[in-house]
Amino acid sequence: MPHRVSATDPEVLQVTARTGAHDCLRRPVPDRSSAGRSGTVRIDDRGRPFRTSGTEGPPRYGYGTEARRRAPRTG
């Protein structure tokens, strides 16, 4: 996934995670490089991992990036 970004041209990534019957905690850790240095960047929710809940049984929710909040999903 080679992307070039800068302070004036940032990159926004949408991460989609799904699970059928389990409850999962996730912290995506993409590789990055800048000015000849490389490493990883941990993506989390203010220090907490993101939670993905199974879709079998309980109501389904999703995070609306435009509304910036969780909302019930239909379908």
Secondary structure, 3 states (H helix, E strand, C coil): CCCCCCCCCCCCCCCCCCCCCCCEEECCCCEEEECCEEEECCCCECCECEEECCCCCCCCEEEECCCCEEEECCC
